[in-house]
Amino acid sequence: DAGVIQSPRHEVTEMGQEVTLRCKPISGHNSLFWYRQTMMRGLELLIYFNNNVPIDDSGMPEDRFSAKMPNASFSTLKIQPSEPRDSAVYFCASLGAGGTYEQYFGPGTRLTVT
Amino acid sequence: GESVGLHLPTLSVQEGDNSIINCAYSNSASDYFIWYKQESGKGPQFIIDIRSNMDKRQGQRVTVLLNKTVKHLSLQIAATQPGDSAVYFCAENVYGNKLVFGAGTILRVKS
């Protein structure tokens, strides 16, 4: 298995621009998680989906952030408009239904907003 | 409250020595705990897990100890190697499939 796939790996954009991060979970996994990692706040859960349905979005910072999961093999995290304080590494993780809570993380997308 | 903070402690050990990384968790209702390893430029990687009905679990070169009385979790790495250098995170399952991560500990292995 290729593991969780994220794209792009690096994104540099100017303040005010729209940013879209993409994730392909491990095939057969039915839960998907979006995290943000910064030095100041550590690893924070933004939102997670079960069977393509958003379950908990309490970590989404504000209305500028939105996430979708149109099918079991694809999810997007969109920031519009982006701000410099959104600069972080964004991770996607997926989880199977095997009875454990072991989430498998992707390599992350490093976002820099100038 | 959640055991997420801004401080990132550092543990420096000599190659071949044993390492012990500690973690305090805050939710007494948590029933599952995981240790993750994160190398520079990569996503967190699963190391070992333990359920709340256990006190100890062993893997290859790693052991996790759980003390529910004081809400403390530790990761022991035997014969630490340079490849073990990374940031280590503990995480607790609070409810559903949600994990709450600690701030992390930097492990530096000196050759």
Interface residues (C-beta under 8 A of the other chain):
Chain A: V4 S31 F33 M40 R41 G42 L43 E44 L45 Y48 N50 I55 D56 F91 A93 L95 T100 Y101 E102 Q103 Y104 F105 G106 P107 G108
Chain B: V4 G5 L6 Y32 I34 Y36 G41 K42 G43 P44 Q45 F46 D49 F89 N93 G96 N97 K98 L99 V100 F101 G102 A103 G104
